[in-house]
Amino acid sequence: MPKTIELDCPPGHPRPGDLIADVIKGTGLPLKEAKSRVFGCWCWDYSEVPDEQWEKIRPILKERIVSLYNRGLIRYGSW
């Protein structure tokens, strides 16, 4: 299973880099540079995170990313 976070924003503001800190806040994941940036779609790689820790974090990431989508801040997100 890939351990990545992907945020795709529509043109304009905010950009994915503006949103990632709130997505990972309190999870223990470090804030880092995106491994890829293609227009509004940015992806962060967390492959170094142990499987057990990632499985505990995923529900938090899901809730926060779905909230961004429902508020119209992103077009797509994955975790």
Secondary structure per residue as TSV (DSSP state, phi and psi in degrees):
chain	resnum	aa	ss	phi	psi
A	1	M	-	360.0	129.8
A	2	P	-	-70.0	142.3
A	3	K	-	-108.4	78.9
A	4	T	E	-133.7	159.0
A	5	I	E	-123.3	126.7
A	6	E	E	-122.7	129.9
A	7	L	E	-128.4	128.4
A	8	D	E	-120.7	113.3
A	9	C	-	-102.2	149.6
A	10	P	-	-68.9	167.4
A	11	P	S	-56.3	149.4
A	12	G	S	100.4	-149.4
A	13	H	S	-117.1	148.2
A	14	P	S	-81.4	166.9
A	15	R	-	-99.7	159.5
A	16	P	H	-53.8	-36.8
A	17	G	H	-63.9	-21.6
A	18	D	H	-79.0	-19.8
A	19	L	H	-103.2	-24.2
A	20	I	H	-61.5	-36.2
A	21	A	H	-59.4	-40.4
A	22	D	H	-72.3	-29.5
A	23	V	H	-66.8	-41.1
A	24	I	H	-96.3	-4.3
A	25	K	T	-52.6	128.3
A	26	G	T	76.9	3.6
A	27	T	T	-92.8	-14.0
A	28	G	T	90.2	-6.1
A	29	L	-	-76.4	137.5
A	30	P	-	-78.0	148.1
A	31	L	-	-77.9	126.7
A	32	K	-	-142.4	172.8
A	33	E	-	-71.6	146.3
A	34	A	-	-66.1	141.5
A	35	K	S	-77.0	-23.9
A	36	S	E	-146.6	147.4
A	37	R	E	-138.9	107.7
A	38	V	E	-119.8	102.3
A	39	F	T	52.8	-117.9
A	40	G	T	-90.7	1.0
A	41	C	E	-102.5	112.2
A	42	W	E	-116.9	146.1
A	43	C	E	-132.7	133.2
A	44	W	E	-111.6	135.2
A	45	D	E	-101.1	124.6
A	46	Y	-	-123.1	39.0
A	47	S	T	-64.2	-18.0
A	48	E	T	-78.0	-11.5
A	49	V	S	-75.0	130.7
A	50	P	-	-58.4	146.1
A	51	D	H	-53.1	-45.8
A	52	E	H	-62.1	-42.8
A	53	Q	H	-65.4	-43.0
A	54	W	H	-60.5	-42.1
A	55	E	H	-63.7	-33.5
A	56	K	H	-72.5	-32.7
A	57	I	H	-80.1	-31.4
A	58	R	H	-52.6	-43.9
A	59	P	H	-61.8	-33.9
A	60	I	H	-67.5	-46.0
A	61	L	H	-59.9	-44.1
A	62	K	H	-57.8	-50.6
A	63	E	H	-57.9	-44.6
A	64	R	H	-71.5	-39.4
A	65	I	H	-70.9	-40.5
A	66	V	H	-62.1	-38.7
A	67	S	H	-62.2	-41.9
A	68	L	H	-60.1	-41.9
A	69	Y	H	-64.3	-47.7
A	70	N	H	-63.3	-26.8
A	71	R	T	-89.0	1.2
A	72	G	T	77.6	14.7
A	73	L	S	-83.2	-24.9
A	74	I	-	-131.1	156.4
A	75	R	S	-92.7	-25.3
A	76	Y	E	-158.0	149.5
A	77	G	E	-153.2	148.7
A	78	S	E	-140.7	159.0
A	79	W	-	-148.7	360.0
